[in-house]
Amino acid sequence: MAGFVNDLSEEYTSADVCVVPLLAGSGLKIKLMEALAYGCKVFSTSVGVQGIPEYSDYGIEVADDADEFSKKLIAWLDQESRAELSEENALFKNRFSRKKCYGELLSYLRICE
């Protein structure tokens, strides 16, 4: 266990997978979005992907049953290639890039200067 970490970028960079086994909650999970932005494969429950449209496009594996969850995770650890993950990550970055998320707002604010 790492304990308190000031900067998670090193943790995400060194990780291949992020597990989000949430059973309760609401809204978009920022840590899940961060994991995808750093190129981690994500395994989550349906609660963990709330607020993410078309989550399967980003290669997020979802299972609410513990056996199914562990089988998907083990199968990926045994077989998945980073090349496939890179394609999914590129799609995520295209849809959730800073330009895509804030571009229209920034353009408006420049007009108002």
C-alpha positions in Angstrom: 0.0 0.0 0.0 1.3 3.4 -1.0 -0.6 5.4 1.7 -1.2 9.1 1.0 0.2 10.1 -2.4 0.6 13.8 -3.3 0.7 13.2 -7.1 -1.2 10.3 -8.6 0.4 10.6 -12.1 3.3 8.3 -11.2 0.9 5.7 -9.8 -1.3 5.8 -12.9 1.7 5.8 -15.3 3.1 2.6 -13.7 -0.3 0.8 -13.5 -1.7 -1.3 -16.3 -5.2 -1.7 -14.7 -7.5 0.3 -12.5 -10.2 -1.6 -10.6 -13.4 0.4 -9.6 -15.6 -2.1 -7.6 -18.1 0.5 -6.4 -21.5 -0.8 -5.1 -23.0 2.6 -4.3 -22.6 6.2 -5.5 -23.7 8.6 -8.2 -22.3 10.8 -10.9 -19.2 10.7 -12.9 -16.2 9.1 -11.1 -13.2 11.4 -11.6 -10.6 8.7 -10.6 -12.0 6.4 -13.3 -11.7 9.2 -15.9 -8.1 9.9 -14.7 -7.2 6.2 -15.0 -8.5 6.2 -18.6 -6.6 9.4 -19.4 -3.4 7.8 -18.2 -4.0 4.8 -20.4 -5.1 2.3 -17.7 -7.5 -0.5 -18.6 -10.5 -0.1 -16.3 -12.6 -2.9 -14.7 -15.7 -1.5 -12.9 -19.2 -2.3 -11.6 -22.1 -0.6 -13.3 -22.2 2.0 -10.5 -18.6 2.9 -11.3 -19.4 3.8 -14.9 -22.5 5.9 -14.2 -22.3 9.1 -16.2 -20.0 7.7 -18.9 -21.9 7.3 -22.2 -20.8 4.4 -24.4 -18.3 3.2 -21.8 -17.6 0.0 -23.8 -16.1 2.2 -26.6 -13.2 2.9 -24.1 -12.6 -0.7 -23.3 -14.1 -0.5 -19.8 -15.1 -3.9 -18.6 -18.2 -4.0 -16.4 -19.5 -6.7 -14.2 -21.6 -6.6 -11.1 -21.1 -10.3 -10.1 -17.8 -11.0 -8.3 -17.1 -14.2 -10.3 -17.7 -12.5 -13.6 -15.6 -9.5 -12.5 -12.7 -11.7 -11.5 -12.9 -13.8 -14.7 -12.8 -10.7 -16.9 -9.9 -9.3 -15.0 -7.9 -12.5 -15.1 -8.6 -13.1 -18.8 -7.4 -9.6 -19.6 -4.2 -10.0 -17.5 -3.5 -13.2 -19.4 -4.3 -12.1 -22.9 -5.0 -8.4 -23.6 -2.4 -6.5 -25.7 -1.4 -2.9 -25.0 -2.0 -2.1 -28.7 -5.7 -2.7 -28.3 -5.7 -0.6 -25.2 -3.9 2.2 -27.0 -6.7 2.4 -29.6 -9.4 2.6 -26.9 -7.3 5.2 -25.1 -7.0 7.3 -28.2 -10.8 7.3 -28.6 -11.2 8.3 -24.9 -8.7 11.2 -25.3 -10.4 12.4 -28.5 -13.8 12.6 -26.8 -12.7 13.9 -23.4 -9.7 16.1 -24.4 -9.4 19.5 -22.8 -10.1 21.1 -26.2 -13.3 19.0 -26.6 -14.5 19.6 -23.0 -13.5 23.3 -22.7 -13.0 24.6 -26.3 -16.4 26.2 -26.7 -16.3 27.9 -23.3 -12.7 29.2 -24.0 -13.8 30.5 -27.4 -16.7 32.3 -25.8 -14.5 33.8 -23.1 -12.0 35.1 -25.7 -14.9 36.8 -27.5 -16.0 38.5 -24.3 -12.5 40.0 -23.6 
